[in-house]
Amino acid sequence: MSFPKPYADAVAKLRVPGGFVMVAAFLWLSAPTWTSLAWGLPVSALGLALRAWAAGHLEKNRSLAVSGPYAYVRNPLYIGTLAVAAGFVLASRQWVLGVLFAAVFLLIYLPVVELEEQHLRSLFPQYVDYAQRVPRLWPRIGAPGTKRFQWPLYRRNQEYQALAGFLAGVAVLIWKAW
C-alpha cells in the first residue's frame, strides 16, 4: 500500500492528537468485564513487551536497528502498538473501538510508516538491503542478530511513557469493570 506524500505528511501531524481522541473514545465507550480483562490485558501486555524490546535496540537516527525484533520485522514498535490497542479493544468489549483503532492504523499509522522508511533510506544506505530481507509489518522467522537489548536505549527512547499509558489504561478498565 502506498500513500501520496502530501497525505502522509498531513496525517503524520495527526498521530498524537489522534491518539488523544482514541483515548477519549476508549474512556467513554469501554464496558469491560473481568472476563474481557482476562482476555484483553495479556494481549496488550505482549504488545507493550514488544515495544519495550524494540526500544532497547533502537538508536534513532544514529544506526540502523537490525537486531532484536528488528531482525524479524522492520516496524516492531507499530506492531506492538497495534497489539496493545487490540488487547484494549478486547478488554473494552466494544467492536466500534476496534473499527476506530483499525481505521486510525490504516489511515494514519501506515502512511507514517512509509514516511519513516523514506527517512531511513536517505539516512542509511544499507536500509535498501535490510528492507529486502525483513518484512515491513508481518514478522519473518530468522536469526535475531547479535546486538543485545540495552536499558539505556529504552530510557532514551522514553518507552516508559508507553508503560505509563498502559498502566493508566489498565487502571481505567479495572475501575470500569468494578
MIDOSE-1310 file (N, C-alpha, C; in nm, 2 decimals, decimal comma, always signed):
residues 178
msfp	+0,09/-0,12/+0,00/+0,00/+0,00/+0,00/+0,09/+0,12/+0,00; +0,06/+0,22/-0,09/+0,14/+0,34/-0,10/+0,05/+0,46/-0,09; +0,09/+0,56/-0,01/+0,01/+0,68/+0,01/+0,09/+0,80/-0,05; +0,01/+0,89/-0,11/+0,08/+1,01/-0,16/+0,15/+1,09/-0,05
kpya	+0,26/+1,14/-0,08/+0,34/+1,21/+0,02/+0,27/+1,33/+0,09; +0,20/+1,41/+0,02/+0,12/+1,52/+0,09/+0,03/+1,46/+0,19; -0,04/+1,35/+0,16/-0,13/+1,29/+0,25/-0,06/+1,24/+0,37; +0,05/+1,17/+0,35/+0,13/+1,11/+0,46/+0,18/+1,22/+0,55
dava	+0,23/+1,33/+0,49/+0,28/+1,44/+0,57/+0,17/+1,50/+0,66; +0,05/+1,51/+0,60/-0,06/+1,57/+0,67/-0,10/+1,48/+0,79; -0,12/+1,35/+0,76/-0,17/+1,26/+0,87/-0,06/+1,24/+0,98; +0,07/+1,26/+0,94/+0,17/+1,24/+1,04/+0,15/+1,34/+1,15
klrv	+0,10/+1,46/+1,12/+0,08/+1,56/+1,22/-0,04/+1,52/+1,31; -0,13/+1,43/+1,26/-0,25/+1,39/+1,33/-0,22/+1,27/+1,43; -0,11/+1,21/+1,42/-0,08/+1,09/+1,50/-0,10/+1,12/+1,65; -0,04/+1,22/+1,71/-0,05/+1,24/+1,85/-0,19/+1,29/+1,89
pggf	-0,25/+1,40/+1,82/-0,39/+1,44/+1,85/-0,48/+1,32/+1,83; -0,46/+1,24/+1,73/-0,55/+1,13/+1,70/-0,54/+1,03/+1,82; -0,43/+1,01/+1,88/-0,41/+0,93/+2,00/-0,49/+0,98/+2,11; -0,50/+1,11/+2,13/-0,58/+1,16/+2,24/-0,73/+1,14/+2,21
vmva	-0,77/+1,15/+2,09/-0,91/+1,12/+2,05/-0,94/+0,97/+2,08; -0,85/+0,89/+2,05/-0,87/+0,74/+2,07/-0,88/+0,72/+2,22; -0,80/+0,78/+2,30/-0,81/+0,76/+2,45/-0,94/+0,81/+2,50; -0,99/+0,92/+2,45/-1,12/+0,97/+2,49/-1,23/+0,88/+2,45
aflw	-1,23/+0,82/+2,33/-1,33/+0,73/+2,29/-1,32/+0,60/+2,37; -1,20/+0,56/+2,40/-1,18/+0,44/+2,49/-1,24/+0,46/+2,63; -1,21/+0,58/+2,69/-1,26/+0,61/+2,82/-1,41/+0,61/+2,82; -1,47/+0,67/+2,72/-1,61/+0,69/+2,71/-1,69/+0,56/+2,68
lsap	-1,64/+0,48/+2,59/-1,71/+0,37/+2,54/-1,69/+0,23/+2,60; -1,57/+0,22/+2,66/-1,54/+0,08/+2,71/-1,63/+0,04/+2,82; -1,66/-0,09/+2,81/-1,75/-0,16/+2,91/-1,70/-0,29/+2,95; -1,58/-0,29/+3,01/-1,51/-0,42/+3,04/-1,58/-0,51/+3,15
twts	-1,55/-0,63/+3,14/-1,59/-0,73/+3,24/-1,46/-0,79/+3,29; -1,47/-0,87/+3,40/-1,35/-0,94/+3,45/-1,30/-1,04/+3,34; -1,39/-1,10/+3,27/-1,36/-1,20/+3,17/-1,29/-1,13/+3,05; -1,35/-1,01/+3,01/-1,28/-0,94/+2,89/-1,15/-0,89/+2,93
lawg	-1,13/-0,85/+3,06/-1,00/-0,81/+3,10/-0,90/-0,92/+3,10; -0,95/-1,04/+3,14/-0,86/-1,16/+3,14/-0,81/-1,20/+3,00; -0,89/-1,17/+2,90/-0,86/-1,19/+2,76/-0,77/-1,08/+2,70; -0,81/-0,96/+2,72/-0,75/-0,85/+2,65/-0,62/-0,80/+2,71
lpvs	-0,61/-0,79/+2,84/-0,49/-0,74/+2,90/-0,36/-0,82/+2,87; -0,37/-0,95/+2,87/-0,24/-1,02/+2,83/-0,20/-0,99/+2,68; -0,29/-0,97/+2,59/-0,26/-0,93/+2,46/-0,19/-0,79/+2,46; -0,25/-0,70/+2,53/-0,19/-0,56/+2,55/-0,05/-0,57/+2,61
algl	-0,04/-0,65/+2,71/+0,09/-0,67/+2,78/+0,20/-0,72/+2,68; +0,16/-0,82/+2,59/+0,26/-0,87/+2,49/+0,30/-0,76/+2,40; +0,20/-0,67/+2,36/+0,23/-0,56/+2,27/+0,33/-0,46/+2,34; +0,30/-0,44/+2,46/+0,39/-0,35/+2,54/+0,53/-0,41/+2,55
alra	+0,54/-0,54/+2,57/+0,67/-0,60/+2,58/+0,74/-0,59/+2,45; +0,67/-0,61/+2,34/+0,74/-0,60/+2,21/+0,79/-0,46/+2,19; +0,71/-0,36/+2,23/+0,76/-0,22/+2,22/+0,88/-0,20/+2,30; +0,88/-0,25/+2,42/+1,00/-0,23/+2,51/+1,12/-0,30/+2,45
waag	+1,11/-0,42/+2,40/+1,22/-0,49/+2,34/+1,27/-0,41/+2,22; +1,18/-0,36/+2,14/+1,23/-0,28/+2,02/+1,30/-0,15/+2,07; +1,25/-0,09/+2,17/+1,31/+0,04/+2,22/+1,45/+0,01/+2,27; +1,48/-0,11/+2,32/+1,61/-0,14/+2,37/+1,71/-0,17/+2,26
hlek	+1,67/-0,17/+2,14/+1,76/-0,20/+2,02/+1,76/-0,08/+1,93; +1,69/+0,03/+1,96/+1,68/+0,14/+1,87/+1,76/+0,26/+1,91; +1,85/+0,30/+1,82/+1,93/+0,42/+1,83/+1,88/+0,52/+1,72; +1,78/+0,59/+1,75/+1,71/+0,67/+1,64/+1,81/+0,76/+1,57
nrsl	+1,81/+0,76/+1,44/+1,89/+0,84/+1,35/+2,04/+0,83/+1,37; +2,09/+0,73/+1,45/+2,23/+0,71/+1,47/+2,28/+0,58/+1,40; +2,20/+0,47/+1,41/+2,24/+0,35/+1,35/+2,11/+0,28/+1,31; +2,12/+0,19/+1,21/+2,01/+0,12/+1,16/+1,98/+0,00/+1,26
avsg	+1,87/-0,01/+1,32/+1,83/-0,12/+1,41/+1,80/-0,24/+1,33; +1,88/-0,35/+1,35/+1,86/-0,47/+1,27/+1,86/-0,59/+1,37; +1,87/-0,57/+1,50/+1,88/-0,68/+1,59/+1,75/-0,68/+1,68; +1,74/-0,78/+1,76/+1,62/-0,80/+1,84/+1,50/-0,81/+1,75
pyay	+1,39/-0,75/+1,78/+1,27/-0,76/+1,70/+1,29/-0,71/+1,56; +1,39/-0,62/+1,54/+1,41/-0,56/+1,41/+1,47/-0,66/+1,31; +1,52/-0,77/+1,36/+1,56/-0,88/+1,28/+1,45/-0,96/+1,21; +1,33/-0,95/+1,27/+1,21/-1,02/+1,23/+1,11/-0,93/+1,15
vrnp	+1,10/-0,80/+1,19/+1,01/-0,71/+1,13/+1,06/-0,57/+1,13; +1,04/-0,49/+1,03/+1,10/-0,36/+1,03/+1,03/-0,26/+1,12; +0,91/-0,28/+1,16/+0,84/-0,19/+1,24/+0,78/-0,25/+1,37; +0,86/-0,30/+1,45/+0,81/-0,37/+1,57/+0,74/-0,27/+1,67
lyig	+0,78/-0,15/+1,67/+0,71/-0,05/+1,76/+0,56/-0,04/+1,72; +0,54/-0,03/+1,59/+0,40/-0,02/+1,54/+0,32/-0,15/+1,56; +0,39/-0,26/+1,54/+0,32/-0,39/+1,57/+0,28/-0,40/+1,72; +0,38/-0,36/+1,80/+0,35/-0,35/+1,94/+0,23/-0,26/+1,98
tlav	+0,23/-0,15/+1,92/+0,12/-0,05/+1,94/-0,01/-0,12/+1,90; -0,01/-0,18/+1,78/-0,13/-0,25/+1,73/-0,18/-0,36/+1,83; -0,09/-0,43/+1,89/-0,12/-0,54/+1,98/-0,18/-0,48/+2,11; -0,12/-0,37/+2,16/-0,17/-0,30/+2,28/-0,31/-0,26/+2,25
aagf	-0,33/-0,19/+2,14/-0,47/-0,14/+2,11/-0,57/-0,26/+2,09; -0,52/-0,37/+2,02/-0,61/-0,49/+2,01/-0,65/-0,54/+2,14; -0,56/-0,55/+2,23/-0,59/-0,60/+2,37/-0,68/-0,52/+2,44; -0,66/-0,38/+2,43/-0,76/-0,29/+2,50/-0,90/-0,30/+2,43
vlas	-0,90/-0,32/+2,30/-1,03/-0,34/+2,24/-1,10/-0,46/+2,29; -1,03/-0,57/+2,30/-1,08/-0,70/+2,36/-1,13/-0,67/+2,50; -1,05/-0,61/+2,58/-1,09/-0,58/+2,72/-1,21/-0,49/+2,73; -1,22/-0,39/+2,63/-1,33/-0,29/+2,64/-1,47/-0,35/+2,60
rqwv	-1,47/-0,46/+2,52/-1,59/-0,52/+2,47/-1,67/-0,43/+2,38; -1,60/-0,35/+2,30/-1,67/-0,26/+2,21/-1,61/-0,27/+2,07; -1,69/-0,33/+1,98/-1,64/-0,35/+1,85/-1,62/-0,22/+1,78; -1,70/-0,12/+1,81/-1,68/+0,01/+1,75/-1,54/+0,07/+1,77
lgvl	-1,48/+0,04/+1,89/-1,35/+0,08/+1,92/-1,25/+0,01/+1,83; -1,28/-0,12/+1,80/-1,19/-0,20/+1,71/-1,19/-0,14/+1,57; -1,31/-0,10/+1,52/-1,32/-0,03/+1,39/-1,24/+0,10/+1,39; -1,26/+0,18/+1,50/-1,19/+0,30/+1,51/-1,04/+0,29/+1,51
faav	-0,99/+0,19/+1,59/-0,85/+0,17/+1,60/-0,79/+0,12/+1,47; -0,87/+0,03/+1,40/-0,82/-0,02/+1,27/-0,82/+0,10/+1,17; -0,92/+0,19/+1,17/-0,92/+0,30/+1,08/-0,80/+0,39/+1,10; -0,77/+0,42/+1,23/-0,65/+0,50/+1,26/-0,52/+0,44/+1,22
flli	-0,51/+0,31/+1,24/-0,39/+0,24/+1,20/-0,37/+0,24/+1,05; -0,48/+0,22/+0,97/-0,47/+0,22/+0,83/-0,45/+0,35/+0,77; -0,52/+0,45/+0,82/-0,52/+0,59/+0,76/-0,42/+0,68/+0,81; -0,37/+0,65/+0,93/-0,26/+0,74/+0,99/-0,13/+0,67/+1,01
ylpv	-0,13/+0,56/+1,07/+0,00/+0,49/+1,10/+0,07/+0,43/+0,98; -0,01/+0,37/+0,89/+0,06/+0,32/+0,77/+0,13/+0,42/+0,68; +0,06/+0,54/+0,66/+0,14/+0,65/+0,59/+0,26/+0,69/+0,67; +0,25/+0,70/+0,80/+0,37/+0,74/+0,88/+0,48/+0,64/+0,87
vele	+0,45/+0,51/+0,86/+0,55/+0,41/+0,84/+0,62/+0,43/+0,71; +0,55/+0,46/+0,60/+0,61/+0,49/+0,47/+0,70/+0,61/+0,49; +0,66/+0,72/+0,55/+0,75/+0,84/+0,57/+0,87/+0,80/+0,64; +0,86/+0,73/+0,75/+0,98/+0,69/+0,83/+1,07/+0,60/+0,75
eqhl	+1,02/+0,51/+0,67/+1,10/+0,43/+0,58/+1,18/+0,51/+0,48; +1,11/+0,61/+0,42/+1,18/+0,70/+0,33/+1,29/+0,77/+0,40; +1,27/+0,82/+0,52/+1,37/+0,88/+0,60/+1,49/+0,79/+0,63; +1,46/+0,67/+0,66/+1,57/+0,57/+0,69/+1,65/+0,54/+0,56
rslf	+1,58/+0,53/+0,45/+1,65/+0,51/+0,32/+1,75/+0,62/+0,29; +1,71/+0,74/+0,32/+1,80/+0,85/+0,30/+1,92/+0,86/+0,40; +1,89/+0,81/+0,52/+1,99/+0,82/+0,63/+2,09/+0,70/+0,63; +2,04/+0,58/+0,59/+2,12/+0,46/+0,60/+2,12/+0,39/+0,46
pqyv	+2,23/+0,40/+0,39/+2,23/+0,33/+0,25/+2,20/+0,18/+0,26; +2,24/+0,12/+0,38/+2,21/-0,03/+0,39/+2,06/-0,06/+0,42; +1,98/+0,04/+0,43/+1,84/+0,02/+0,45/+1,77/-0,06/+0,34; +1,81/-0,03/+0,22/+1,75/-0,09/+0,10/+1,77/-0,25/+0,11
dyaq	+1,89/-0,29/+0,14/+1,91/-0,44/+0,16/+1,83/-0,49/+0,27; +1,83/-0,42/+0,38/+1,76/-0,46/+0,50/+1,61/-0,48/+0,47; +1,55/-0,38/+0,40/+1,41/-0,38/+0,36/+1,38/-0,50/+0,27; +1,47/-0,54/+0,19/+1,45/-0,66/+0,10/+1,45/-0,79/+0,18
rvpr	+1,52/-0,79/+0,29/+1,53/-0,92/+0,37/+1,43/-0,93/+0,48; +1,38/-0,81/+0,54/+1,30/-0,81/+0,65/+1,16/-0,75/+0,62; +1,05/-0,82/+0,64/+0,92/-0,76/+0,61/+0,88/-0,64/+0,69; +0,80/-0,56/+0,63/+0,75/-0,43/+0,69/+0,67/-0,45/+0,82
lwpr	+0,57/-0,54/+0,81/+0,47/-0,55/+0,92/+0,44/-0,69/+0,97; +0,47/-0,79/+0,89/+0,44/-0,93/+0,92/+0,57/-1,00/+0,95; +0,60/-1,04/+1,08/+0,73/-1,09/+1,11/+0,77/-1,22/+1,04; +0,90/-1,23/+1,01/+0,95/-1,35/+0,95/+1,02/-1,43/+1,05
igap	+1,05/-1,55/+1,02/+1,13/-1,64/+1,10/+1,27/-1,62/+1,06; +1,36/-1,60/+1,16/+1,50/-1,58/+1,13/+1,59/-1,56/+1,25; +1,71/-1,54/+1,23/+1,81/-1,51/+1,34/+1,79/-1,37/+1,39; +1,80/-1,36/+1,53/+1,77/-1,23/+1,59/+1,88/-1,12/+1,58
gtkr	+2,00/-1,15/+1,52/+2,10/-1,05/+1,52/+2,19/-1,07/+1,64; +2,30/-0,99/+1,65/+2,40/-1,01/+1,75/+2,39/-0,91/+1,86; +2,32/-0,80/+1,84/+2,32/-0,69/+1,94/+2,22/-0,72/+2,05; +2,26/-0,69/+2,18/+2,17/-0,72/+2,29/+2,08/-0,60/+2,33
fqwp	+1,97/-0,63/+2,40/+1,88/-0,53/+2,45/+1,96/-0,43/+2,54; +1,94/-0,30/+2,54/+2,01/-0,21/+2,62/+1,90/-0,12/+2,69; +1,90/-0,12/+2,82/+1,82/-0,04/+2,91/+1,84/+0,11/+2,88; +1,96/+0,16/+2,86/+1,98/+0,30/+2,84/+1,90/+0,35/+2,71
lyrr	+1,90/+0,26/+2,61/+1,82/+0,29/+2,49/+1,67/+0,30/+2,52; +1,63/+0,20/+2,60/+1,49/+0,20/+2,64/+1,45/+0,33/+2,71; +1,54/+0,38/+2,79/+1,51/+0,51/+2,86/+1,52/+0,63/+2,77; +1,63/+0,63/+2,68/+1,65/+0,74/+2,59/+1,53/+0,75/+2,49
nqey	+1,47/+0,63/+2,45/+1,36/+0,63/+2,36/+1,23/+0,66/+2,44; +1,23/+0,68/+2,57/+1,12/+0,72/+2,65/+1,01/+0,62/+2,64; +1,04/+0,49/+2,63/+0,94/+0,39/+2,62/+0,86/+0,37/+2,75; +0,92/+0,42/+2,86/+0,85/+0,42/+2,99/+0,71/+0,49/+2,98
qala	+0,70/+0,59/+2,88/+0,58/+0,66/+2,86/+0,47/+0,56/+2,81; +0,51/+0,47/+2,73/+0,41/+0,37/+2,68/+0,37/+0,28/+2,80; +0,46/+0,25/+2,89/+0,43/+0,17/+3,01/+0,33/+0,25/+3,10; +0,35/+0,38/+3,12/+0,27/+0,46/+3,20/+0,13/+0,47/+3,14
gfla	+0,12/+0,48/+3,01/-0,01/+0,49/+2,94/-0,08/+0,35/+2,95; -0,01/+0,24/+2,94/-0,07/+0,11/+2,95/-0,12/+0,09/+3,09; -0,05/+0,13/+3,19/-0,09/+0,12/+3,33/-0,22/+0,20/+3,36; -0,22/+0,32/+3,30/-0,34/+0,41/+3,32/-0,46/+0,34/+3,25
gvav	-0,44/+0,29/+3,13/-0,55/+0,22/+3,06/-0,60/+0,10/+3,14; -0,51/+0,02/+3,20/-0,55/-0,09/+3,28/-0,63/-0,04/+3,40; -0,58/+0,06/+3,46/-0,65/+0,12/+3,58/-0,79/+0,16/+3,55; -0,81/+0,22/+3,43/-0,94/+0,27/+3,39/-1,03/+0,15/+3,37
liwk	-0,98/+0,05/+3,30/-1,06/-0,07/+3,27/-1,10/-0,14/+3,40; -1,01/-0,16/+3,49/-1,04/-0,22/+3,62/-1,14/-0,14/+3,69; -1,13/-0,01/+3,69/-1,23/+0,08/+3,76/-1,36/+0,06/+3,70; -1,37/+0,06/+3,56/-1,50/+0,04/+3,49/-1,56/-0,09/+3,51
aw	-1,47/-0,20/+3,52/-1,52/-0,33/+3,54/-1,58/-0,35/+3,69; -1,52/-0,27/+3,78/-1,56/-0,28/+3,92/-1,70/-0,23/+3,93
